[in-house]
Amino acid sequence: MSLVQHAPRFSTDDAGRLAQQYFGISGVSRALPSERDQNFLIRTSAGEARVLKIANGLEAAALIDAQQRALRHLATAGAVSELCPQVVLTTLGEDCAPIAGPDGRQHWLRMLTYVPGTPVAIVRPHTPGLMASIGRAMGELDRALATFDDPALHRDFHWDLAHASVVINQFKGEIADPARRALVERHLARFEHTSASMLAGVRRGIIHGDANDYNLLAGDGDDLASLHQSISGILDFGDMVWSYRVGDLAIAAAYALLDKPDPLATVMQVTGGYHAVYPLEENEIAVLWALICMRLCMSVCHAAHQRRLEPQNEYLSVSERPAWEALHRLDQLNAQLAHYALRDACGLEPCPRNTAVVSWLQSGAVQVAPVVAGIRPSDKVAVVDLSVGSTLLTPQILLDGGVAALSAAIDGAIRAQGANVGIGGNDEVRAIYSGAAFALDESPTGPRRTVHLGIDIFAPAGTPVYAHSTVSCMPPPRIRRITTMVPCSYYGTRQGTANPSSPSLAT
């Protein structure tokens, strides 16, 4: 029998009676949502509030004690103490008490202080400031938990990201839709191919393990501008586990990006907030994106499995729809681009090899060969502006001029500057990128890739173009049109580097 099937079944009247009997607190009780336990809000006539928690009967006493010890530790840990609930002792001075359920099974009863706030899941809008606040809150929490440990939390746990591959392989077959199942399998294959081997060197420690958007609360704020724009509470420490420390950030980011049109931007905001409080190591940043994808895959796999066990339990599928939508979006994002963007969010060089490559280029250790024949360093080179503000691109060229008209205009601009060769700018926004080849999706009215991420070299037709610096028995290719594009060695950021294995690419 699973933990969900073994969840306690107490009524609100039972909760009120237990609060009075064990804690001496009388008030009106209201059920709160939970997956495998039961939680009740107890509000007294004086307006005070407490949370009565009844743990699953299958939970070990040592695990309940570990949660209570962790909360006592966090109560003395500085800023994070204001975000976490405090332990309320029984009338006998104990942390918790064993009780029998209606069916005779034993459960564990405890009480915590009430943390005010609104779940992030129902807060709107989700501003960049709120996303950064999520990161800071989780950074504060993980920094405090770095000095806490308990043997009971070194456990096998079905939500532990360290077991992502096992859990996904175990439950993916219960995903009914073949297309969705294939989507999960693609994410898993990428994770196992690119990231799994790096996890051995990642820091470990006790983590919260479930920073979803219902367990994070946003505060009321002092004015309208700050309303619900900072994290005021962190709830539910039942998923605590010894795991990858960066897992807390991955989980928080996975839920923060749900329903976001630009999930990478959201993850950057959360990551930047976290790193500012509790700096990430470079190997943690390298695996972060893959762990985010794995958390969402685990979520939909667990939902498929648990729906089969309890088809009437709506709480089990609360995040499933946005999780599937997010997985589709993340499937379209380049993982290397995500890695570089997250490094940038932490104030690091986007490309890890950038410093080494720049140093290599500046060292003079290798002679850089030309890309285009017949161009000397002393030759005048014309700058050709193809941006949206260019006077070179007339409406006639943009609408129906074609390649011939554009080539003639570029050739004229080069000759007007007294040069034989022209160069086009990197990171240039161009209106000419309106064709189907630049579409980001299949929609005819969808967005287009409008930013030029290469370097254009414009030279006379027939000019040889060299692909590498070694001697070849093949004759060099010759320009057949006036435009030749020499792309940077990576894309997606504002910085380009040359590949040391191909010196001639550095121009």
C-alpha positions, 0 to 999 in steps of 0.5 A, a space after each residue: 500500500 502506498 503512502 497516499 493510500 495510507 493517508 490519515 482520514 480525520 474530520 475537522 471535528 476530530 482536528 478541533 478535539 485533538 488540538 484541545 486535548 493535546 495542545 490546550 488550544 480551542 478554535 475552529 478547524 479547517 482542512 488544508 490540502 495535502 498529498 499523504 498527510 493531513 493538515 488543519 488550520 486551527 483559528 482561536 476566538 482571539 484570532 490566533 492561528 496554528 497548524 495541526 499536522 497529522 502524519 501518515 501512519 507509514 512515516 517513521 518516528 525518526 523521520 518526524 523527529 528529524 523534521 522537528 529538529 530541522 525546524 528548531 535548527 532553522 528557528 535560530 538561523 537568522 533571516 530564514 527563521 522568519 520564513 519557517 513555522 515554529 514547533 509548538 509543544 504539547 501540554 506534556 512538553 513533547 514535540 509530537 504525540 502518537 494517536 490512533 486513527 478512525 481505522 485503528 492505525 497509528 499516526 503522529 500528531 504535532 502542531 506548528 505556528 501559522 505563517 501568514 501569506 498567499 501561495 505563490 501559485 495563486 499570486 498575480 503578477 509573477 514579477 521578476 522581483 518575486 521570482 528573484 525573491 523565491 531564489 533568495 528565500 531558497 538560498 537562505 534556507 539552503 545556507 542554513 540547512 548546510 549546518 544541519 544533518 540527521 540520519 533519518 533524512 539519508 533515505 530512499 525517497 521517491 521524489 529525490 532528484 538523485 533517483 530521477 532516472 529510476 522513478 521516470 523509467 518505473 512510471 513512464 509506461 503509465 503515461 497514456 498518451 504516446 506523444 507525451 511519453 516520448 517527450 519524457 523519454 527525450 528529456 530523460 535521454 538528454 539528461 543521461 547523455 549530458 548531465 548524469 555523469 557530472 552529478 558525482 561531483 555536485 555538493 550534497 546536503 539536507 534540502 527542503 525538497 518540495 519548494 513548489 508554488 503552493 509551499 512558498 508564500 508571498 507576503 502582503 507588503 507595506 504598500 500596493 507596489 510591494 503587495 505579494 512581491 516577496 517571499 514571506 513563508 516556506 511550508 511543508 518540510 515533509 520531503 526533506 532528504 539528503 540529496 543534491 543541494 542544488 536540487 532545492 533551486 531546481 525544484 523551486 525553478 521548475 514550479 516558478 516557470 510554469 505558465 511562463 511565456 519565457 521559462 528561461 528568463 524566469 529560471 534566470 531570475 530565480 537563479 540570480 536571486 539564489 546565487 546572490 545569497 548562497 553562491 552556486 558552484 560551476 558544476 551545479 550551474 552546469 546540471 541545473 537545467 537538466 535537474 529542472 527538466 527531471 523534476 517536471 518529468 518526475 511530476 508528470 510520471 508520479 501524477 500518472 501513477 497516482 491517478 491510477 491509484 486514486 482517480 478521484 483525488 484532484 490534488 494529485 494532478 494540481 500541477 500536471 497541465 502546466 507541467 506538460 506545457 512547460 516540458 514542451 517548451 523546454 524541449 524546444 530550448 537548447 540546453 547549452 544556451 540555457 547553461 550559458 544563460 544561467 551562468 550569466 545570471 550568476 555573473 559568470 562568463 556565459 561560456 566556461 571556456 571563454 577566458 581560456 580561449 581569449 587568453 589563447 588568442 592573445 598569447 600569439 601561440 598560433 598564427 591565425 590564418 585568413 578566412 577570405 583570400 586577398 584581404 590584408 590587415 591594412 586594407 580598408 573594409 566597409 561597414 555595411 549596416 543591415 539593421 532595421 534602421 539602415 538607409 540601405 534597405 529601401 522598401 522596394 528591397 524589403 518587399 520584393 527586391 530579392 537577392 539581386 537588388 540587395 546584392 547591388 545595394 550592398 555592392 554600392 555601399 562598399 564602393 561608396 566607402 572606397 573599399 573592396 570588402 564589406 563586413 556586417 555586424 554581429 547582434 544586429 536586429 534585421 527586418 530582412 529576416 522575415 522569411 519562413 527560414 527564420 520562423 521559431 514555430 510553424 505558425 505563419 504569424 508566429 515570432 521570427 529570429 530577427 537578431 543576426 548572430 554571425 559576422 557577414 563578409 561581403 566580397 567580390 564573386 569568385 573570392 576564395 574562402 578558406 575553411 581551415 589553415 591546413 594545406 589541402 589538395 582540394 581547390 578553395 571554394 569560391 564565392 558565387 554570390 556577393 554575401 558569405 556568412 562566417 558564423 560565431 563558434 557558438 550562439 545564443 549569447 552576446 559573446 562569441 569565441 573561436 574554436 582552438 582546434 580551428 584557428 582560421 575561424 578567428 578573424 
